[in-house]
């Protein structure tokens, strides 16, 4: 997965679907936080890095934000594999 390209596609789709600005900001914050995690480890996006990050945020973030960010990461994978996001985007 080209992480930055996939994030860009998600963000464009959210805007096109008129997702509220607070939700788009939450997505952007999640993706930036995850990007920093990936860069600190000098790695590319992978399922292993995703699982490491998810384990870490579960201990660092409030439960509600963590649950939402987990959903956002899976939306990235959905966008990468299908070219769209069907699940949980309103």
C-alpha positions in Angstrom: 0.0 0.0 0.0 1.2 3.5 -0.8 0.2 4.9 2.6 0.1 8.6 1.6 -1.8 8.0 -1.6 -4.4 5.8 0.1 -4.9 8.4 2.9 -5.4 11.1 0.2 -8.0 9.0 -1.5 -9.9 8.4 1.8 -9.8 12.1 2.6 -11.1 13.1 -0.8 -13.9 10.6 -0.6 -14.9 11.8 2.9 -15.1 15.4 1.5 -17.1 14.2 -1.5 -19.5 12.4 0.7 -19.9 15.6 2.8 -18.7 13.9 6.0 -18.6 16.5 8.7 -15.4 18.5 9.2 -15.0 17.1 12.8 -15.0 13.6 11.5 -12.6 14.5 8.7 -10.3 16.1 11.2 -10.4 12.9 13.3 -9.4 10.8 10.3 -6.6 13.2 9.5 -5.3 13.1 13.1 -5.4 9.3 13.1 -3.5 9.0 9.9 -0.9 11.5 10.9 -0.4 9.8 14.3 -0.1 6.4 12.5 2.3 8.0 9.9 4.6 9.1 12.7 4.5 5.6 14.2 5.5 4.1 10.8 8.3 6.7 10.3 9.7 6.3 13.8 10.2 2.6 13.0 11.6 3.4 9.5 9.2 0.9 7.9 6.5 0.9 5.3 2.8 0.1 5.9 2.2 -3.6 6.6 -0.1 -5.7 8.6 2.6 -6.2 11.2 3.1 -2.5 11.7 -0.6 -2.0 11.8 -1.0 -4.6 14.6 1.9 -3.1 16.5 0.4 0.4 16.3 -3.1 -0.9 17.3 -1.5 -2.6 20.4 0.2 0.6 21.3 -2.8 2.9 21.0 -5.0 0.6 23.0 -2.7 1.4 26.0 -2.3 5.1 25.3 -5.6 6.5 24.0 -9.1 6.7 25.5 -11.2 3.7 24.6 -13.6 5.6 22.4 -10.9 7.2 20.3 -9.1 4.0 20.0 -12.2 2.2 18.7 -12.8 4.9 16.1 -9.1 5.0 15.0 -9.1 1.2 14.6 -12.1 1.6 12.2 -10.2 4.3 10.3 -7.2 2.1 9.8 -9.4 -0.7 8.4 -11.0 1.8 6.1 -7.6 2.6 4.7 -7.1 -1.1 3.9 -10.6 -1.2 2.3 -9.8 1.8 0.1 -6.5 0.2 -0.9 -8.0 -3.1 -1.8 -11.4 -2.0 -3.4 -10.9 1.7 -4.3 -13.7 2.8 -2.1 -15.1 2.6 1.5 -18.5 1.1 1.9 -18.4 0.3 5.6 -19.1 3.0 8.2 -18.9 6.1 6.0 -22.0 8.2 6.2 
